[in-house]
Amino acid sequence: MAANELFIVTELPEGRPDRTGQGLLSYGARLSKMLDSSWRALVFSDLDQDAQQVFAGYGVPEVTLLKDAEHYFDTPQRLGRVLAGFAAEQKGGIIAFAHNDLGCTLAPLLAAHLDAALVTEVNAVSCSDQGLHLSRRVMGRRIDETRIWPQRGFLVITVPVSALSPVSLPTDAKTSLRINAYITPAEAQLADAAPNCSVIVERIPPDPRTVDLADAEVIFCVGKGCDHADFKQLSELCRLLGTSLGVTRPVYDLGWADFDRMVGRTGRCVKPRLYVTFGVSGSMHHVGGIQEAQQIVAVNSDAKASIFPNADQGFVADVQEILPRLLEKVRTATGGNK
Ligand SMILES: Cc1cc2nc3c(=O)[nH]c(=O)nc-3n(C[C@H](O)[C@H](O)[C@H](O)COP(=O)(O)OP(=O)(O)OC[C@H]3O[C@@H](n4cnc5c(N)ncnc54)[C@H](O)[C@@H]3O)c2cc1C
């Protein structure tokens, strides 16, 4: 059954799709193939050459810029109206978001405006003569629920970020990208349409000391090879560098950090850009929680420690020798009073 068009709503933080956005484009390429449908990406700001290459790399045939939509980033209800205005001019189809902050906000708004079917956190899609089967986990993720959309009108979906992989299929056609624009209604018109909308007044980066470790960008992890003085030095280092502090189970057991700072299979599974371990042996229980770290750097005095085969870079060194020197350098570089 050929489906209607597929629209992938892609955010462009810092001008291009991030890992989640790329995952969503990869998802769009696969889903459009499965549905044998045309597809395009919807974006809220202009694409430079580099960003265009990213889209083309995922075989995106067409990008529609919702022009001036960025003016409504602080008023999600109006942004929802912009999208609905665009969608109302289409024949129908599937509009997909990542299940992140933007997707969770816009998907229900859009579905309400369009009188569309809404299925959130879709983890599997398949087709039959009855329509499109969409599966999701419910009841605290204990039950798999499947819904059928009869492929009429619009369907709005969100896809869990954890289900999005930025890997592009080798079979994805590298297309020449078509870019067009949808002119959003004048602000006054939207203000009339949603006079009571809430307005976002502040956005600040999360505090690395309190951010959920699962979302932390850079983590320094303290292992049992550190004594309490080392732990204090590493805490200061994290404060000065704006990185997050994690611990292994024995360090948690010592009471130096709360449970939410413990990394590993029992603790938090993390996916930082950089994960640096100090005096961590690399047990399977710990390493099991850091598989998705992009880069792992390990410091351990034992060259045979099992953390090393799991690390991208390893330093055989005594933390008690290197930490004071490292801290001194960072204090000098940062003025030491962050
Ligand atoms: C069911 C179960 C669940 C578990 N879940 C978790 C979990 O979620 N997270 C977790 O972390 N653990 C977990 N554990 C514990 C886990 O098995 C390990 O015991 C733990 O990860 C080891 O922590 P560590 O590396 O800090 O300590 P150790 O294994 O004691 O390693 C210390 C390391 O420090 C090095 N070292 C010593 N002195 C220095 C120095 N001066 N300079 C540099 N290096 C030095 C040593 O060479 C050694 O490799 C779990 C265990 C069980 C049974």
The ligand as a Tripos MOL2 file, in Angstrom:
@<TRIPOS>MOLECULE
LIG
   53    58     1     0     0
SMALL
NO_CHARGES

@<TRIPOS>ATOM
      1 C1         25.3860   -7.0930   40.4270 C.3       1 LIG1
      2 C2         26.4740   -6.0800   40.3920 C.ar      1 LIG1
      3 C3         26.2320   -4.8500   39.8220 C.ar      1 LIG1
      4 C4         27.2400   -3.8940   39.7640 C.ar      1 LIG1
      5 N1         26.9830   -2.6650   39.1820 N.ar      1 LIG1
      6 C5         27.9790   -1.7640   39.0970 C.ar      1 LIG1
      7 C6         27.7610   -0.4970   38.4670 C.ar      1 LIG1
      8 O1         26.6660   -0.1810   37.9990 O.2       1 LIG1
      9 N2         28.8090    0.3580   38.3840 N.ar      1 LIG1
     10 C7         30.0450    0.0590   38.8670 C.ar      1 LIG1
     11 O2         30.9570    0.9040   38.7450 O.2       1 LIG1
     12 N3         30.2430   -1.1090   39.4880 N.ar      1 LIG1
     13 C8         29.2550   -2.0170   39.6000 C.ar      1 LIG1
     14 N4         29.4910   -3.1990   40.2370 N.ar      1 LIG1
     15 C9         30.8170   -3.4080   40.8530 C.3       1 LIG1
     16 C10        31.8520   -3.8710   39.8440 C.3       1 LIG1
     17 O3         31.7790   -5.2600   39.6590 O.3       1 LIG1
     18 C11        33.2770   -3.4800   40.2470 C.3       1 LIG1
     19 O4         33.5320   -4.0020   41.5200 O.3       1 LIG1
     20 C12        33.5050   -1.9850   40.2660 C.3       1 LIG1
     21 O5         33.1010   -1.4150   39.0590 O.3       1 LIG1
     22 C13        34.9880   -1.6960   40.4730 C.3       1 LIG1
     23 O6         35.1370   -0.3340   40.7260 O.3       1 LIG1
     24 P1         36.5520    0.3630   40.5750 P.3       1 LIG1
     25 O7         37.0420    0.1770   39.1940 O.co2     1 LIG1
     26 O8         36.3770    1.7570   41.0660 O.co2     1 LIG1
     27 O9         37.4410   -0.3790   41.6540 O.3       1 LIG1
     28 P2         38.5450   -1.4950   41.5250 P.3       1 LIG1
     29 O10        38.0580   -2.6490   40.7210 O.co2     1 LIG1
     30 O11        39.0360   -1.7600   42.8960 O.co2     1 LIG1
     31 O12        39.6900   -0.8180   40.6560 O.3       1 LIG1
     32 C14        40.5170    0.2080   41.0880 C.3       1 LIG1
     33 C15        41.5200    0.4660   39.9950 C.3       1 LIG1
     34 O13        42.3110    1.5910   40.3570 O.3       1 LIG1
     35 C16        43.6390    1.3320   39.9540 C.3       1 LIG1
     36 N5         44.5060    2.1330   40.8440 N.ar      1 LIG1
     37 C17        44.7940    1.9060   42.1350 C.ar      1 LIG1
     38 N6         45.5760    2.8900   42.6190 N.ar      1 LIG1
     39 C18        45.7550    3.7670   41.5960 C.ar      1 LIG1
     40 C19        46.4830    4.9730   41.4450 C.ar      1 LIG1
     41 N7         47.1630    5.5250   42.4830 N.pl3     1 LIG1
     42 N8         46.4820    5.6030   40.2260 N.ar      1 LIG1
     43 C20        45.8210    5.0590   39.1630 C.ar      1 LIG1
     44 N9         45.1290    3.9220   39.2520 N.ar      1 LIG1
     45 C21        45.0870    3.2720   40.4460 C.ar      1 LIG1
     46 C22        43.8530   -0.1480   40.1060 C.3       1 LIG1
     47 O14        44.8940   -0.6040   39.2370 O.3       1 LIG1
     48 C23        42.5020   -0.6880   39.7410 C.3       1 LIG1
     49 O15        42.4670   -1.0420   38.3700 O.3       1 LIG1
     50 C24        28.5080   -4.1670   40.3090 C.ar      1 LIG1
     51 C25        28.7400   -5.4160   40.8800 C.ar      1 LIG1
     52 C26        27.7360   -6.3530   40.9310 C.ar      1 LIG1
     53 C27        28.0220   -7.6720   41.5650 C.3       1 LIG1
@<TRIPOS>BOND
     1     1     2 1
     2     2     3 ar
     3     2    52 ar
     4     3     4 ar
     5     4     5 ar
     6     4    50 ar
     7     5     6 ar
     8     6     7 ar
     9     6    13 1
    10     7     8 2
    11     7     9 ar
    12     9    10 ar
    13    10    11 2
    14    10    12 ar
    15    12    13 ar
    16    13    14 ar
    17    14    15 1
    18    14    50 ar
    19    15    16 1
    20    16    17 1
    21    16    18 1
    22    18    19 1
    23    18    20 1
    24    20    21 1
    25    20    22 1
    26    22    23 1
    27    23    24 1
    28    24    25 2
    29    24    26 1
    30    24    27 1
    31    27    28 1
    32    28    29 2
    33    28    30 1
    34    28    31 1
    35    31    32 1
    36    32    33 1
    37    33    34 1
    38    33    48 1
    39    34    35 1
    40    35    36 1
    41    35    46 1
    42    36    37 ar
    43    36    45 ar
    44    37    38 ar
    45    38    39 ar
    46    39    40 ar
    47    39    45 ar
    48    40    41 1
    49    40    42 ar
    50    42    43 ar
    51    43    44 ar
    52    44    45 ar
    53    46    47 1
    54    46    48 1
    55    48    49 1
    56    50    51 ar
    57    51    52 ar
    58    52    53 1
@<TRIPOS>SUBSTRUCTURE
     1 LIG1         1 GROUP 0 **** ****
